[in-house]
Amino acid sequence: MTHTVSAASKNSRHNQYLRVFALGFSAFIFNTTEFVPVGLLTDIARDLNVPVASAGWMLTIYAWIVASMSLPMMMLTSRIERKKLLIGVFTLFIVSHGFSVIAWNFETLVASRIGIAFAHAVFWSITASIAIRVAPAGKKTLALSVLATGTSLAMVLGVPLGRIIGQWFGWRVTFAAIGIVALLILLALVRLLPVMPSLFSGSMKKLPELLRNPKLMGLYLFIFLLFTAHYSAYSYIEPFVKQIGQVSENFTTLLLLVFGGAGILGSIIFGYWGERANTKLLMSNTFLLLLCLVVLMWSVGNLWGISALLVVWGTALMVACLAMQVKVLNIDTQASDMIMSMFSGIINLGIGAGALIGAKVIHFSSLEMIGYVGAVFALLALVLMATLLKKFPALR
């Protein structure tokens, strides 16, 4: 009798909602760890005795591993039972954070980040389908929305909070805190998730067809250029505002919070106008992002100016990214999993390229130039999109 009640309890809607929100917290913690070094770059560089530009390699290596391994790892793990796979992913994630905490030099820290990046690649290839399977009946959209919210909150709360912890207790404690929170989420998932055999029935047969699609490849090139533009400057925004703008530690944290909050504003704007004005939103917000990068150097000396710029920049990036997501999904609705896996990979390629280009600009020129170099890539993205829209009217 007790066993029956327990089984019924596990399948209750209450437990189903808890599963979805546990996965939302998972999305939050995985995305926080990818971006939190942006807010800690100066401290990490100083502590491990490397230049800030070299510390930026952490972002590049991480992003490129996620980009290159997402699709292969999705195929390699396609037959593994989903709960067991998720537990394995979290274990690798937590252990790798332990190595980040005790890293005795920069190379050790990068090695620990590589472990986290592999966990990240697998996590994002399976989480959306798990969330849909465990969600209450009729709540699949809610499940995906909770994952998206967790991702957004990583920028809004995760990065600034990680920076605050790093300011007070040191950057190693930030990584330790992420590992501890991940352990708590893992314990919740072990308790809440049912056994879920893999339902993967796809194959790589669709891939050559997608790779030969000129519209899709054009859109992927655009998103690569857009994120390269963004991360050429954003990867080094913390040392930029502190060194060039002479902004205090606390105000730097506030600026990161402002940027993350602007992402939520962007998603609200897209929610209202995304369906009926997708192309207009995409072009106008790409132009706004270009403009922000051009005037970044001019605005950094004024606290109100840099704050307003980061609001516009964060909003524009989110709107452009969401508009692009709709466009790529409309290319082939039968291959949405593969298209989104590649989309995520391309974004991470752009993140890695941007962080690397920013590092080279700082090394060979100066920190002041990162906005201008990012603007060049944003201009290329804008020209490319105008060309694609002219060549393929269906994209409009």
C-alpha positions in Angstrom: 0.0 0.0 0.0 2.8 2.4 1.0 4.6 1.5 -2.3 1.5 2.4 -4.3 1.1 5.7 -2.6 4.8 6.5 -3.1 4.6 5.6 -6.9 1.5 7.8 -7.2 3.2 10.6 -5.4 6.2 10.4 -7.8 3.9 10.8 -10.7 2.0 13.6 -9.3 1.9 16.9 -11.1 3.6 18.5 -8.2 6.7 16.3 -8.7 6.5 16.9 -12.5 6.7 20.6 -11.9 9.6 20.1 -9.5 11.5 18.1 -12.2 11.1 20.9 -14.7 12.3 23.5 -12.3 15.3 21.4 -11.2 16.3 21.3 -14.9 15.8 25.0 -15.1 18.2 25.4 -12.2 20.6 23.1 -14.0 20.5 25.4 -17.1 21.2 28.3 -14.8 24.3 26.7 -13.3 25.7 25.4 -16.6 25.4 28.8 -18.2 26.7 30.7 -15.2 30.0 28.7 -15.2 30.5 29.4 -18.9 30.2 33.2 -18.6 31.4 33.8 -15.0 35.1 34.2 -15.9 34.1 37.4 -17.8 33.5 39.0 -14.4 36.6 37.5 -12.8 39.2 37.8 -15.6 41.4 40.5 -13.9 41.5 38.6 -10.6 42.3 35.2 -12.2 45.0 36.8 -14.4 46.6 38.5 -11.4 46.5 35.4 -9.1 47.9 33.0 -11.7 50.4 35.6 -13.0 49.2 35.7 -16.6 48.2 38.7 -18.8 44.4 39.5 -19.0 44.5 38.7 -22.8 46.0 35.2 -22.0 43.4 34.6 -19.3 40.8 35.2 -22.1 41.9 31.9 -23.6 39.8 30.1 -21.0 36.7 31.5 -22.8 37.9 30.5 -26.2 38.9 27.0 -25.4 35.7 26.3 -23.5 33.5 27.7 -26.2 35.2 25.9 -29.0 35.0 22.5 -27.2 31.3 23.0 -26.6 30.9 24.1 -30.3 32.9 21.2 -31.7 31.6 18.4 -29.4 27.9 19.1 -29.0 26.8 17.2 -32.2 29.4 14.3 -31.8 28.6 13.9 -28.1 24.8 13.9 -28.9 25.4 10.9 -31.3 27.9 9.1 -29.0 25.5 9.2 -26.0 22.3 8.6 -28.0 21.6 5.2 -26.6 22.4 5.8 -23.0 19.5 5.9 -20.4 18.9 9.6 -19.8 18.9 9.8 -16.0 22.2 7.8 -15.8 23.7 10.1 -18.5 22.6 13.2 -16.7 24.1 12.0 -13.4 27.4 11.2 -15.2 27.4 14.7 -16.8 26.9 16.4 -13.4 29.6 14.2 -11.8 32.1 15.4 -14.4 30.9 19.0 -14.0 31.3 18.9 -10.2 34.7 17.1 -10.1 36.1 19.5 -12.8 35.0 22.5 -10.6 36.9 20.9 -7.7 40.1 21.0 -9.9 39.3 24.6 -10.8 39.3 25.5 -7.1 42.7 23.9 -6.4 44.3 24.9 -9.8 48.0 25.7 -9.1 48.6 27.4 -12.4 46.8 28.7 -15.5 47.3 25.4 -17.4 45.6 23.4 -14.6 42.7 25.8 -14.6 42.3 25.5 -18.4 42.4 21.7 -18.1 39.6 21.8 -15.4 37.6 24.0 -17.7 38.0 21.5 -20.6 36.3 18.9 -18.3 33.4 21.3 -17.6 33.1 22.1 -21.3 32.6 18.4 -22.2 29.9 18.2 -19.5 28.3 21.3 -21.0 28.3 19.9 -24.5 26.4 16.7 -23.4 24.1 18.6 -21.1 22.7 20.9 -23.8 22.3 18.1 -26.3 19.9 16.2 -24.0 18.2 18.6 -21.6 15.5 20.0 -23.8 14.2 16.5 -24.7 14.3 15.4 -21.0 12.4 18.6 -19.9 9.7 17.9 -22.4 9.4 14.2 -21.3 9.1 15.0 -17.5 6.8 18.0 -17.9 3.1 17.8 -16.8 0.7 17.0 -19.6 0.2 20.1 -21.9 3.1 21.9 -20.3 5.9 21.2 -22.9 6.2 24.9 -23.8 6.5 25.8 -20.1 9.3 23.3 -19.7 11.3 24.9 -22.6 10.5 28.3 -21.3 11.9 27.4 -17.8 15.1 26.2 -19.5 15.4 29.5 -21.4 14.7 31.5 -18.2 17.5 29.6 -16.4 19.8 30.5 -19.3 18.8 34.2 -19.2 19.2 34.3 -15.4 22.7 33.1 -15.7 23.6 36.4 -17.3 21.3 38.5 -15.1 22.2 37.0 -11.7 24.8 34.2 -12.2 27.7 36.3 -13.6 27.2 39.4 -11.2 26.7 37.1 -8.2 29.8 35.1 -9.2 31.7 38.3 -9.4 30.5 39.5 -6.0 31.6 36.2 -4.4 34.9 36.5 -6.1 35.3 40.1 -4.9 34.7 39.1 -1.3 36.3 35.7 -1.0 38.4 35.2 -4.1 37.6 33.7 -7.6 38.3 30.1 -6.4 35.4 30.4 -3.9 33.1 31.3 -6.9 34.0 28.1 -8.6 33.6 26.2 -5.4 30.1 27.7 -4.9 29.1 26.7 -8.4 30.3 23.1 -7.7 28.4 22.9 -4.4 25.1 24.3 -6.0 25.6 21.7 -8.8 25.9 18.9 -6.2 22.6 20.0 -4.6 20.9 20.1 -8.0 22.3 16.6 -8.7 20.9 15.2 -5.5 17.5 16.7 -6.4 17.6 15.2 -9.9 18.6 11.8 -8.5 15.5 11.9 -6.2 13.1 13.4 -8.7 13.8 12.0 -12.1 12.4 8.7 -13.2 14.4 6.2 -15.3 14.2 7.4 -18.9 15.3 5.1 -21.7 16.7 7.0 -24.7 14.1 7.7 -27.3 16.7 8.9 -29.9 15.8 7.6 -33.3 17.7 10.2 -35.5 20.7 9.6 -37.6 23.3 11.7 -39.3 21.6 11.2 -42.7 20.0 14.6 -42.5 23.2 16.4 -41.9 24.6 16.6 -45.5 21.3 18.0 -46.7 21.4 20.7 -44.0 25.0 21.5 -44.8 24.1 22.0 -48.5 21.3 24.4 -47.7 22.7 27.9 -48.7 20.0 29.8 -46.6 20.9 27.9 -43.4 24.6 28.2 -44.0 24.2 31.9 -44.6 22.2 32.3 -41.4 24.9 30.3 -39.5 27.6 32.6 -40.9 25.6 35.6 -39.7 25.2 34.3 -36.2 28.9 33.4 -36.1 29.9 37.0 -37.1 27.4 38.5 -34.7 28.7 36.6 -31.7 32.3 37.2 -32.8 31.6 40.9 -32.8 29.9 40.8 -29.4 32.5 38.7 -27.6 35.5 40.6 -29.1 34.5 43.3 -26.7 32.3 41.7 -24.0 34.9 39.1 -23.0 37.1 41.9 -21.7 34.4 44.3 -20.5 35.4 43.9 -16.9 39.1 45.0 -17.4 37.9 47.6 -20.0 35.6 49.5 -17.7 38.0 49.3 -14.7 41.2 50.3 -16.5 39.9 52.6 -19.3 36.8 54.0 -17.5 38.4 54.0 -14.0 35.1 52.5 -12.8 35.0 51.1 -9.2 34.8 47.3 -8.4 31.2 47.7 -7.2 30.0 49.7 -10.2 31.6 47.1 -12.5 29.5 44.5 -10.9 26.4 46.7 -11.3 27.2 47.1 -15.0 27.3 43.3 -15.5 23.9 43.2 -13.7 22.5 45.9 -16.0 23.7 44.0 -19.1 22.1 40.8 -17.9 18.8 42.6 -17.1 18.8 44.1 -20.6 18.7 40.5 -21.9 15.3 40.0 -20.2 14.1 43.3 -21.6 15.1 42.0 -25.1 13.1 38.8 -24.6 10.0 40.8 -23.6 10.3 43.0 -26.7 10.7 39.9 -28.9 7.7 38.3 -27.2 5.5 41.3 -28.3 6.8 41.9 -31.8 8.9 38.8 -32.7 6.1 37.1 -34.8 5.0 40.0 -36.9 8.3 42.0 -37.3 11.0 39.4 -37.1 13.2 40.7 -40.0 12.8 44.4 -38.9 13.8 43.5 -35.4 16.8 41.5 -36.6 18.2 44.2 -38.8 17.5 47.1 -36.5 19.0 45.4 -33.4 22.1 44.2 -35.4 22.6 47.9 -36.3 22.1 48.9 -32.7 24.7 46.4 -31.6 27.1 47.8 -34.2 26.5 51.3 -32.9 27.1 50.3 -29.3 30.5 48.8 -30.2 31.5 51.9 -32.2 30.7 54.3 -29.3 31.9 52.0 -26.5 35.2 53.8 -26.1 33.5 57.2 -26.1 30.9 56.3 -23.5 33.1 54.5 -20.9 34.3 57.7 -19.2 30.7 58.6 -18.2 28.8 56.3 -15.7 25.4 57.2 -17.2 26.7 56.8 -20.7 28.2 53.3 -20.2 25.1 52.2 -18.3 22.7 53.3 -21.0 25.0 51.7 -23.7 25.0 48.4 -21.9 21.2 48.4 -21.7 20.9 49.0 -25.4 23.7 46.5 -26.2 22.2 43.7 -24.0 18.7 44.2 -25.4 19.9 44.3 -29.0 21.9 41.1 -28.6 19.0 39.1 -27.1 16.5 40.3 -29.7 18.8 39.5 -32.6 19.6 36.1 -31.2 15.9 35.2 -30.7 15.0 36.5 -34.2 17.7 34.3 -35.7 16.5 31.2 -33.7 13.1 31.6 -35.4 14.7 32.0 -38.8 16.9 28.9 -38.6 14.0 26.7 -37.2 11.8 27.7 -40.1 14.4 26.3 -42.6 13.5 22.7 -41.8 11.0 21.9 -39.1 11.7 18.2 -39.5 15.3 18.6 -38.3 14.9 21.0 -35.4 17.1 19.1 -32.9 20.0 18.9 -35.3 19.5 22.6 -36.5 19.5 23.8 -32.8 22.5 21.7 -31.9 24.4 23.2 -34.8 23.0 26.7 -33.9 24.3 26.3 -30.3 27.7 25.1 -31.7 28.0 28.1 -34.1 27.2 30.5 -31.2 30.0 28.9 -29.2 32.4 29.1 -32.2 31.6 32.9 -32.3 32.2 33.2 -28.5 35.6 31.5 -28.8 36.6 33.5 -31.9 35.5 36.8 -30.3 37.5 36.1 -27.1 40.6 35.1 -29.1 40.3 38.2 -31.4 39.9 40.4 -28.4 43.0 38.9 -26.8 45.0 39.5 -29.9 43.8 43.1 -30.2 44.8 43.8 -26.5 48.2 42.1 -27.1 49.1 43.7 -30.4 47.3 47.0 -30.1 45.4 48.1 -26.9 42.4 47.4 -24.7 40.8 50.6 -26.0 40.4 49.1 -29.5 38.2 46.1 -28.6 35.0 47.9 -29.4 36.1 49.1 -32.8 37.3 45.6 -33.9 34.0 44.1 -32.7 32.2 46.8 -34.7 34.0 45.6 -37.9 32.5 42.1 -37.4 29.1 43.5 -36.6 29.2 45.5 -39.9 30.1 42.3 -41.8 27.1 40.6 -40.2 24.8 43.4 -41.2 26.0 43.4 -44.8 25.7 39.6 -45.0 22.1 39.6 -43.7 21.1 42.4 -46.1 22.5 40.3 -48.9 20.8 37.1 -47.7 17.4 38.9 -47.5 17.8 40.2 -51.0 18.9 36.8 -52.5 16.4 34.7 -50.6 13.0 36.6 -50.2 11.6 33.7 -48.3 13.9 34.6 -45.3 12.0 37.9 -44.9 
